[in-house]
Amino acid sequence: MIRRIINRARRPLPWITLAVTVCAAQGADQQPASPMNSTPVEPSAHAIVADLHVDPLLWNRDLLDDNPKGQVDLPKLVAGGVDIAIFGVVTAGFPVVDGWRLLALWRGWPKQARRSRWEAARFQIDRLRSAVERSSGRMVLATTARDIDRAIENGQVAAMIGVEGAQALEGDPGHVGDLHRLGVVYMGLSHLVNNELAGSSYPLGFNRGLSDLGRSVLEEMNRVGMFVDLAHSSEKAFWQTLEETDGPVMCSH
C-alpha cells in the first residue's frame, strides 16, 4: 500500500520527503542525545536545513524583526542556517476550552479573522506574504521544488505554507483550490480536535475516521497536488487516508 502511494504521488516538493527520510535514518542508529549545548554552532554550508512546522503567524508579530519574545523570525532563520521553513496556519484551539479566538483577540487579529476560520486562514497567509514582499529578497514564497532550489542557490529562505486542520475551509471543498493558489503546500484534515472532516489524535477523540466531507476534501487536495499532513490524524483517519488518497502524504511533526 505504501509503495503504491509513493509511486503514484506527484511529489512536487521532494526536499520535504528527503528531509523527513534523512532525519529518520540519522536518528535510527544514534545513541541517546546528551544534554543540549547552548553554545551556537555554525551551520554547515553543505546541509539543507528544513523546519516543516513553525508557528510564528499565530502570534501576529513582524517576521522581519528579531523579536526577543519569539522563537522564529527571519533574522533567527538566517542566523540558524535554515533554508526552508513551513509556516503553520492555525484556526482552532484545544479540546473543550478551544481558546483560539481569545488568543487571536489578545494578539490583535482583526475582527473578521476572529469570527471566521476561513478569514483567519487568509489573515495569516496574508501576513506571511506581506513579510516576504518586505524582506528585500531575503525570503521568498516557495510552492515547487524549483522554487526551493532557486532560493537555496540564491541564499534565500524558502518560506512555505501549511494549514493545520481543514476546518479552515468552513465546509467548502472549493476553498482547497483557493488555498493552493495562495501558496499552501500541505494541509491536515484535522488538528487538535475532531472536526467535520476527520478525527484527531487528541485523547478522548474516540478514534473517529474520515467523513464524506473529509473524503471530498481529500479528493480535491489530490486534484490540485496538495500534500495531506497526517501529523494530527486519529489512527483510523490516518489509515483511511493512506488507503484512499492518490496524492502525496507527509507527517510535518
Secondary structure, DSSP 4 states (H G I P E B T S, - for coil): -HHHHHHH---S-HHHHHHHHHHHHHHHTPPPPPPPP-S--PPPSS---EEEEE-GGGGT--TTS--TT-S--HHHHHHTT--EEEEEEE---BTTTB-HHHHHHHTT--HHHHH-HHHHHHHHHHHHHHHHHTTTTSEEE--SHHHHHHHHHTT-EEEEEEEE-GGGGTT-TTHHHHHHHHTEEEEES--SS--SS--BSSTT-TT----HHHHHHHHHHHHHTPEEE-TTB-HHHHHHHHHH--S-EE---
